[in-house]
Structures are given as structure tokens and as C-alpha cells.
Amino acid sequence: MEFSPNLPRPLRNALIALGVTPEKTFTDQGLAGTNRARPGLREALAACRAGDTLVVTKLDRLARSLRDAKDIVDDLTLREVKLSIGGSVHDPTDPVGRLLFNVLAMVAEFEADLIRARTREGMQVAKAAGRLRGKQPKLSPAQEKHLIEVHQRGEHTTAQIAELFSVARSTVYRAIQRAGDTAA
């Protein structure tokens, strides 16, 4: 068995260096670490048994908030599962280990907050420049006018009109409603 081809090479190399085998790898493709309800995380946690070690390359791969990280570690500790972060096994009973873990979790949360703030700022700049206009209508005003004319002639069903204009029937119904035509 091999690692997923979607797994970035540096991450794959880091996992190999940490002794992780492909069949014991869980990924969340396209999902941010800010969400704890991720399928890959859920599967990884469910696969852990007493005496196992859950290996992550960096703490932010596990969780991006201090609360989530602590909840996950508390759950693992209760189940007698060790956590290895970048090759170092986290010891929840060691005061220095807890301190370092909390600092790493706070840095991960800080990074996630920075990303959110930059994204919001970028969206505001794009909106001000007219590049972020939200969802665009499926039909232009001219197309919508033509759709209403076709509907008013009564020669086609709503489903046929939707197919003619390559839109969903709900789009046709909304256009008719906007036009004030209730004879749908």
C-alpha cells in the first residue's frame, strides 16, 4: 500500500521519517484544521486503541484551537493513547510537556486567527474594487425577459423552459414570480 497521491511530498516524507505506514494514515483532503468534525480526524481517533501512539507532523495538523487540542489530548489520555507531535511524545503528566503543548496549541490558534483576518481583509479589498460581487444570476435580464415571454405564450411546460434555458426549474419559478406572473 502507498500513501495517497494527494498527500504533499514534504508531508509524506515527514510521515515516513516518523515511521508512519501508509495503511495507518488518515487525511482530510481540502478541509481546514479549524473544524474538529473532520472525517479523517474522526477515523484516526476511532482507530486508536490503548497502547497506540497517534502521530502528527505538527500540532496544527491535529487542531487549530487550544480547546480542541486539549479536548483531543484529554480523550487520548483517558483511552491510554500517546500523542507524538513531530517525533516528540507528549506527556500530559509532565508540567513542562503541558506548557509546551499549550504554547504550541496557542500558536496554532493564533495562526488560524491570522488566516481568517487576512481572508476577511482580502475579501473587503476585493469587494471595494468590485471583484467580489457574490453569486451571479443564472440568467441575464434579457434572458429572463425572454423566459417570461416563452412562459406567457403557454407553449412549453416549466420543465421544458428550464431545459431550453439550461437552468433548474426553481430558477424558472423564481423568474416567473419576479415578473408577477402567478399562472405557473
Stockholm file with secondary structure:
# STOCKHOLM 1.0

chainA/1-184         MEFSPNLPRPLRNALIALGVTPEKTFTDQGLAGTNRARPGLREALAACRAGDTLVVTKLDRLARSLRDAKDIVDDLTLREVKLSIGGSVHDPTDPVGRLLFNVLAMVAEFEADLIRARTREGMQVAKAAGRLRGKQPKLSPAQEKHLIEVHQRGEHTTAQIAELFSVARSTVYRAIQRAGDTAA
#=GR chainA/1-184 SS CCCCTTSCHHHHHHHHHTTCCGGGCCCCTTCCTTCSCCHHHHHHHHHCCTTCEEEESSGGGTCSSHHHHHHHHHHHHHTTCEEEETTEEECTTSHHHHHHHHHHHHHHHHHHHHHHHHHHHHHHHHHHTTCCCCSCCSSCHHHHHHHHHHHHHTCSCHHHHHHHTTSCHHHHHHHHHHHTCCCC
#=GC SS_cons         CCCCTTSCHHHHHHHHHTTCCGGGCCCCTTCCTTCSCCHHHHHHHHHCCTTCEEEESSGGGTCSSHHHHHHHHHHHHHTTCEEEETTEEECTTSHHHHHHHHHHHHHHHHHHHHHHHHHHHHHHHHHHTTCCCCSCCSSCHHHHHHHHHHHHHTCSCHHHHHHHTTSCHHHHHHHHHHHTCCCC
//
